[in-house]
Amino acid sequence: MSIRHGLLALLEHGPRYGSQLRTEFESRTGATWPLNVGQVYTTLNRLERDGMVVQDGEDDAGHTLYAITDTGRDELRAWFGRPVDRTSPARDELAIKLAMAVGAPAVDIRDVIQSQRRHTVKAMQDYTRLKAQALDPAPADRDEIAWLLVLEQLIFQTEAEARWLDHCEARLIRLSAATAEQRPEPAPPSAQAAAPVHGHRRRPG
């Protein structure tokens, strides 16, 4: 998630102070990715260092205002025009967990999948309920439209995750069946036990 570009996009509407930027960011994204004021000011300091924002006086309450510069606008335009890079995908905890669970001793990976599936389905139901609320009444401003777009992305994401879990379970079932077929059958017991070997008796003299 690019906090810096999100803040630049908000500053393009005019000067803002830190907590105002945090509130507007969370309003635009439905608080899906909550920020704290420390993150906002740390990012603003870096943007100021890189010449993308400047301090622009104070408001009536004494808050320091920040404004976007031409360099910041150029960076924002480049960000909007640049596809999100998928060559180095973010680490996904669920994918890592299932990869590590395969073959792990004392771990039933199907239990792991079932537990995650229940959580994923519940999340999908929660997101769908929020979408219904967001559509009634119909979105009236840009913040509501933005939140709806984020919400729909979360719904698509959980739907894809549920399908992937089904796929993982099916693949593991096929793997178990193939492994069972390749396992050699135990050797049949001998039809006749080997005759015991007796020692020689000494002949009497």
N, C-alpha and C positions, 0 to 999 in steps of 0.2 A: 504493500500500500504506500503510495507516494503522498506523504503528508505535505511535503514542501510544495508540490504542484497543486494540491488541494487548496492550500493557503493562498498561493499566487492567484488561483482562479477566483477566490473570494475577494482578494484585494483589488482585482480588476474592476470591481463595482464601486470602489472608493476606499479611502483610508479606514482602517479598523484597528482596534486594540486587541490584546491577547485573548481575554476571556470572551470578547465578542466574536472573535474568529472561531474559538472552540464551540460556542453555542451554535453559530451558523453552520459549521462543519457537521456537527451532530444532527442538526435539523435537516440538512440536505441528505444525509445518509441514514436517517432514522436511528441514530445512535448505535448502528451496527458495529462501528469501530470507534468506541469512545476514546476521547483524548483527555489528557489532563493539562492543566495550564502550563506545567513545567515543560511538557513536550512542545507545546505551541511556542513558548518563548525561546526554547533551545533552537527550534527550527527557524524562527524569525532572526535570531542572532546569526545563524549560518547563512541565511538568505541575505542579510545585511552585509556580512563579510564578503559574500560573492557578488555584491553589487546589484542584487535583484530587488531589494527593497531598501527604503530609507525611512528614518524616523521623520514624522511630519507633524511636529508639534503635539499639543495635548487637547483633549476635549474639555468641556466645562467641568467635568468631575476630576480632572487631573490625570486621566489615563493617557499614556504615551501612544500616539497613533503611528501606524506604519502604512506606507504607500508603495505601490509597485513602481519599478523603474522601467525604462525602455528595454534594458537587458532582461528584466524579469518577464516582460511581455513577449520578448523573442523566445525565451525559454519555454513559456507557457504555450505559445503557438507551435513550437517544435514538439512539445509533449503531446498535444492534441493530435498532431499529424503523424506521430510515430506509433506503430503497432506495439502492443504490450508484448514484451519478449517472452517466448515460451521455450527458448533453448536451454535455459537454466531454471526449471520450474521450482517453485518453493517447496520445501520439504513438507510432505503430508504425513501427519502423525499416524493416521489410520493405515495408510499403505505400508509405512515402516513397521507398525505393530503386526500386521498380518504377515509380512515378509519374515519377521523374526519368529512368529508363532509357528510357521511351517517347520515341522520336525523338532520343535522345542520339547524337551522331556516334560511330562506331567501337564501338558497343555493340550486341551481339546480345541482345536482351531474352530470347529463348528460352533462351540459355545461362544467363542469370541465373536464370530460372525453374527450369531443370533442376538447377542446382547447389543451389538452395534446396530443391527437392523431395527430393533425395537426403538432405540434412541433416534435413529434417522427418520423413521416413519412418524414418530411423535413430533420431531422438529418440522417435518414437512406439513403436518396437520396444523401446527402452530402458525407457520408462515402463511398457509392458505387462509387461515382465519383472519390473520392480520391484513391480508390482501383484500378480503371481503370487506373489512372495516374501512380500508383505505379507499375503496371504490364506492362507498355509501356514506355521504354523497360523493359524486365524481370529483376527482382532484381539481382544485380551483387555482392553484398557483404553482410556480416552478419548484418550490421546495417539496410540495406534495407529489408532483410528477417524479422528481428525482428519487424520493423515498420509494415510490411504487416501482421504479426501475430496479433499484437495489433489491427490493423485496422479491421481485420476480426472478432476479438472478439467483437469489438464495433458494427459491423453490426449484428452479431448474437444476441447481447444483445438488440438492438433496435427492431429487428424482434420479439423477445420474448416479449418485452414490448408492442408492437402493438397488439399481440395476446392476451395478458393479459387484455389490455384495452377493446378489443372486448368481452372477457369473462365477465369482470365486468359489461359492459353495458347489456349483455344478462341476467346476473343474476338479475340485478336490474329490468329489464322488467318483468321477471318471478315473482319477489317478489311483484311488484306493482299489477300484475294480481291476485296473490294469496290473497293479502290483500283486493282487491276489492271484491272477491268472498266471503270472510269471513265477510265482513261488513254487519251488520244487516240492513234489509230493514226498512224504516220508517213505523210507524203504520198508517193504513188507517184512514181517517177522519171518525167520527161517522156518521152513516146513519141518525140519528135523534138527534137534539140538545136536551139537557136536558130541561125539562119544567121549567119555572121560578117559584120560590117559592114566593107566595103572602102572605102578612100579613093579619090578621083577622080584619074585620071592627067591630067597636063597634055598637051594636044594639041600636037604639034610645029608650029612656025610656018612 
